[in-house]
Amino acid sequence: MVQALSDSDATILVTGGAGYVGAHACKALRRSGYAPVVFDNLSTGHRSFVRWGPLVQGDIRDHAAVLDAISYCKPKAVLHFAASACVGESVSDPRKYYDNNVAGSLSLLRAMMDADCRKLVFSSSCAVYGEPREVPIRETSPLNPVNPYGASKLMVERILADYARAYALQSIALRYFNASGADPEGELGELRDPETHLIPRAMMAIQGHITDFAVLGTDYDTPDGTPIRDYIHVSDLADAHVLSLRRLMAGGPGGAFNLGTGQGYSVKQVLDAVATETGVRLNAVTASRRQGDPPVLVADATLSSTELGFAPVLSDLKSIVQTSWAWHKGAHPKRSASNLQNAAPIGT
């Protein structure tokens, strides 16, 4: 049962709030005077990440459970993070992605309409663009996802636009690029099983938590042959969700916004930054490309700057790597020293 909340707090339901980005957003919400209530099935999220408000355990595909949570908490708006989010897995198991991401979002929206809750900030992705024809990528660039993950996010964006016209839903879709880094205060970080992201995998390899670290593809049409991405700090992402929420609460228009920096880094450049911060250079093997990965994804974030007031402060590569390494060195539950398979760093 959800604990009682102060009448003076603006309650916000956060689906997927026990996950990486969702938990950082909850912290940003609480810091900004909101009262987050997490709705999460804990399939990939962590109970230990729910620290800034109560947890309602449930699945967004369960309409009755979502409606119960909304009816009880009476949120002013919803921040929607709950989704499956691995590009490679979406290619091998698309059914899971359309079920969780699309059907789950429809279930959530049905509950919101039933409860007359009509403000939503949606966690979308740069994967909606596919392989861009121009870089940096603007919001007006063609939407042509090349994997089921990106397709599922684009489907939800279309649904939100249709709901806006038909049911007066106010929504903002945030198309963020590569979420990375960790809470500067060390309370949160990337914790997945299995871990698929470059920076945490490199650090897990250095710590001996994994022994299969590899660079996936060195034959891309980029200067050093490895894919280029626009990395944005997770705390900056969290702040962007608060800015979006304030815009909707003030009656401002919705829309879709890129969240990035406009600066791209290749896999090799990121590994150089990891080596500088950790003092360990990985002797990484190379492997074939991951299915569905475009060579370059870099944002034009002008619109989010001018319309949302978004100004990232931690998204330089040094800060991203520093905060991530600080988190990985900490004694957090699933990666403690007692659980290391191989305590010796890999590489020299």
C-alpha positions in Angstrom: 0.0 0.0 0.0 1.2 3.5 -0.9 2.0 5.6 2.1 0.1 8.9 2.6 1.5 12.0 1.0 1.4 15.6 2.0 -1.4 17.6 0.4 1.1 20.3 -0.3 3.2 18.0 -2.5 2.6 17.6 -6.2 2.5 13.9 -6.6 4.1 12.5 -9.8 3.7 8.8 -10.8 7.0 7.5 -12.2 6.7 4.3 -14.1 10.0 2.4 -14.2 11.2 4.6 -11.3 13.4 1.8 -9.9 15.5 1.8 -13.0 18.6 3.7 -14.0 17.2 6.9 -15.5 13.9 6.7 -13.6 15.6 6.6 -10.2 17.7 9.6 -11.0 14.6 11.4 -12.1 12.9 10.6 -8.8 15.8 12.2 -7.0 15.6 15.3 -9.2 11.8 15.4 -8.6 12.2 15.3 -4.8 14.9 17.9 -4.9 12.6 20.2 -7.0 9.7 19.9 -4.5 7.6 17.1 -6.1 6.5 13.8 -4.5 7.5 10.9 -6.7 5.6 7.6 -6.5 7.3 4.7 -8.2 5.4 2.1 -10.2 7.7 -0.7 -11.2 7.6 -4.5 -11.5 11.2 -4.7 -10.5 12.0 -7.0 -13.4 15.1 -4.9 -14.1 14.8 -2.2 -11.5 16.0 -2.3 -8.0 14.1 -1.8 -4.8 17.2 -0.2 -3.3 16.9 2.6 -5.9 13.5 3.7 -4.5 14.6 6.3 -2.0 12.6 9.4 -2.7 9.1 8.2 -2.4 7.0 5.1 -2.0 7.0 2.0 -4.3 3.9 0.5 -5.9 5.0 -2.9 -7.3 3.1 -3.7 -10.5 3.3 -4.1 -14.3 2.1 -1.3 -16.6 0.5 -3.9 -18.8 -1.9 -4.6 -15.9 -4.5 -1.9 -16.5 -6.3 -2.5 -13.2 -3.1 -2.2 -11.2 -2.1 1.0 -12.9 -5.6 2.4 -12.4 -5.5 1.5 -8.7 -2.2 3.3 -8.3 -3.3 6.4 -10.1 -6.7 6.5 -8.3 -5.0 6.2 -4.9 -2.1 8.6 -5.5 -4.0 11.1 -7.7 -0.8 12.3 -9.5 -0.7 15.6 -11.3 1.3 13.9 -14.1 3.2 10.7 -15.1 6.8 10.3 -16.0 6.9 7.2 -18.1 10.2 5.2 -18.2 9.0 1.6 -17.9 10.2 -0.2 -21.0 12.6 -2.8 -22.4 15.6 -1.0 -23.7 18.3 -3.3 -25.3 18.8 -2.8 -29.0 20.3 -6.2 -29.7 17.6 -8.1 -27.7 14.9 -6.2 -29.6 16.2 -7.6 -32.8 16.2 -11.2 -31.5 12.9 -10.9 -29.5 10.8 -8.2 -31.0 7.6 -9.5 -29.4 8.9 -8.6 -26.0 9.5 -5.0 -27.1 6.1 -4.4 -28.7 4.4 -6.0 -25.7 6.3 -4.2 -23.0 6.8 -0.9 -24.7 3.8 -0.4 -26.9 1.1 -2.5 -25.2 2.4 -1.4 -21.8 2.1 2.3 -22.8 -1.4 1.8 -24.1 -2.4 0.2 -20.8 -0.9 3.1 -19.0 -2.7 5.6 -21.2 -6.0 3.9 -20.7 -5.6 4.1 -17.0 -4.6 7.7 -17.2 -7.7 8.6 -19.3 -9.9 6.6 -16.9 -8.6 8.6 -14.0 -8.5 11.9 -15.9 -4.8 12.3 -15.6 -3.7 14.0 -18.8 0.0 15.1 -18.4 2.8 12.7 -19.4 6.6 13.0 -20.0 7.7 10.0 -22.1 11.2 8.5 -22.2 11.8 8.2 -25.9 15.1 7.6 -27.8 17.3 8.8 -30.6 16.7 5.2 -31.9 13.6 6.7 -33.6 15.8 8.2 -36.2 17.6 5.0 -37.4 20.6 5.8 -39.6 20.4 9.6 -40.0 20.9 11.3 -43.3 22.4 14.3 -41.6 24.4 14.9 -38.4 23.8 16.5 -36.0 20.2 15.1 -35.9 17.3 17.6 -35.6 13.8 16.8 -34.4 12.7 17.3 -38.0 15.0 14.7 -39.3 13.3 11.6 -40.9 12.0 9.0 -38.5 13.1 5.7 -39.7 14.1 3.3 -36.9 16.3 0.3 -37.9 15.5 -1.9 -34.9 12.3 -2.9 -33.0 13.4 -0.9 -29.9 13.4 2.3 -31.9 10.2 1.3 -33.7 8.4 0.7 -30.4 9.4 4.1 -29.2 8.3 5.8 -32.4 5.0 3.9 -32.2 4.4 5.3 -28.7 5.2 8.8 -29.9 2.6 8.5 -32.6 0.1 7.2 -30.1 0.8 10.2 -27.8 0.2 12.6 -30.7 -3.1 10.9 -31.6 -4.2 11.0 -27.9 -3.4 14.7 -27.8 -5.7 15.4 -30.6 -8.5 13.1 -29.5 -8.4 13.2 -25.7 -6.5 16.4 -24.8 -3.5 14.5 -23.5 -0.5 16.9 -22.9 2.7 15.1 -23.5 6.4 15.6 -24.1 8.6 12.9 -25.7 12.3 13.2 -24.8 14.5 11.6 -27.4 17.7 11.1 -25.5 20.9 10.0 -26.8 23.4 7.8 -24.8 22.5 8.0 -21.1 25.6 7.6 -19.1 27.4 8.4 -15.9 26.1 8.2 -12.3 24.7 10.3 -9.5 27.5 12.7 -8.4 26.6 12.0 -4.8 27.2 8.2 -5.3 23.6 7.1 -4.4 22.7 5.7 -7.8 24.4 4.3 -10.9 24.1 1.8 -13.8 23.2 -1.6 -12.4 21.9 -4.1 -14.9 22.0 -7.8 -15.4 23.2 -8.3 -18.0 24.9 -5.0 -18.5 25.1 -3.9 -22.2 26.4 -0.4 -22.1 29.9 0.5 -23.1 31.1 2.6 -20.1 29.9 0.3 -17.3 31.0 -2.8 -19.2 34.5 -1.4 -19.5 34.6 -0.6 -15.8 33.2 -4.0 -14.9 36.0 -5.6 -17.0 38.6 -3.5 -15.2 37.2 -4.7 -11.8 37.0 -8.3 -12.9 33.3 -8.6 -12.9 33.1 -9.7 -16.5 35.7 -11.4 -18.8 34.0 -11.0 -22.2 34.4 -7.3 -22.8 34.7 -6.6 -26.5 34.6 -3.7 -29.0 31.6 -4.4 -31.2 32.6 -3.4 -34.7 35.7 -1.6 -36.0 34.6 -1.3 -39.6 32.1 1.5 -39.3 32.3 4.5 -41.6 33.9 6.7 -38.9 37.4 8.1 -38.5 38.6 5.3 -36.3 36.2 2.6 -37.4 34.1 2.5 -34.2 30.6 3.9 -33.8 30.2 7.5 -32.6 27.6 8.5 -29.9 26.5 11.6 -28.1 26.8 10.8 -24.4 24.6 12.7 -22.0 24.9 12.4 -18.2 22.0 10.7 -16.5 21.6 13.6 -13.9 21.2 16.1 -16.8 18.6 13.8 -18.3 16.8 13.7 -14.9 16.8 17.5 -14.8 15.4 17.7 -18.3 12.4 15.6 -17.2 11.7 18.1 -14.4 11.9 21.0 -16.9 9.5 19.1 -19.2 7.1 18.5 -16.3 7.1 22.1 -15.3 6.3 23.1 -18.9 3.3 20.8 -18.9 2.2 21.9 -15.4 2.3 25.5 -16.6 0.1 24.7 -19.6 2.9 24.8 -22.1 2.7 22.9 -25.4 4.0 19.4 -25.7 6.2 17.9 -28.5 9.4 15.9 -29.1 12.8 17.1 -28.0 16.3 15.8 -28.4 18.5 15.5 -25.3 22.1 15.5 -26.1 25.2 17.7 -26.3 26.0 17.9 -30.0 29.4 16.3 -29.3 30.1 12.8 -30.4 32.7 10.4 -29.2 33.8 7.1 -30.7 34.1 3.9 -28.7 37.9 4.2 -28.9 37.8 7.7 -27.5 35.5 6.6 -24.7 37.9 3.8 -23.8 40.8 6.3 -23.8 38.9 8.4 -21.3 38.2 5.4 -19.2 41.9 4.5 -19.2 42.8 8.0 -18.2 40.4 8.0 -15.2 41.0 4.4 -14.0 44.7 4.0 -14.8 44.0 0.8 -16.6 43.9 0.3 -20.4 41.8 -2.7 -21.5 43.3 -5.1 -24.0 39.9 -5.4 -25.6 39.2 -8.0 -28.3 37.1 -7.0 -31.3 33.8 -8.6 -32.3 31.3 -8.2 -35.0 28.8 -5.3 -35.1 25.7 -5.4 -32.9 22.6 -5.7 -35.1 20.7 -2.5 -35.5 23.5 -0.1 -34.6 23.9 3.0 -36.8 27.5 4.4 -37.2 26.9 7.9 -35.9 24.2 9.3 -33.6 24.8 12.9 -32.5 22.1 15.4 -31.4 21.2 18.9 -32.4 19.8 19.9 -29.0 19.0 23.5 -29.9 15.2 23.0 -29.5 15.5 21.6 -26.0 17.7 24.5 -25.0 15.4 27.2 -26.4 12.1 25.6 -25.5 12.8 23.7 -22.3 15.7 25.7 -21.0 17.8 22.5 -21.0 21.5 23.2 -20.3 23.5 20.1 -19.4 26.2 20.6 -16.7 27.7 17.2 -16.3 27.7 15.8 -19.8 31.3 16.4 -20.7 33.0 13.0 -21.2 35.4 13.5 -18.2 32.5 14.1 -15.7 30.6 11.1 -17.1 33.5 8.8 -16.7 34.5 10.2 -13.3 31.0 9.8 -11.8 30.6 6.3 -13.3 34.0 5.1 -12.0 33.2 6.5 -8.5 30.0 4.5 -8.5 31.6 1.3 -9.7 34.3 1.6 -7.0 31.6 2.0 -4.3 30.3 -0.9 -2.3 27.0 -1.3 -4.0 25.0 -4.5 -3.5 25.5 -6.6 -6.6 29.1 -5.8 -7.4 30.9 -6.0 -4.1 34.4 -7.2 -3.8 33.3 -10.5 -2.4 31.5 -11.3 -5.6 34.3 -10.7 -8.0 35.1 -13.6 -10.3 38.5 -12.2 -11.0 39.9 -9.4 -8.8 42.8 -8.6 -11.0 42.3 -5.8 -13.6 42.3 -6.8 -17.2 44.9 -5.1 -19.4 47.9 -3.0 -18.5 
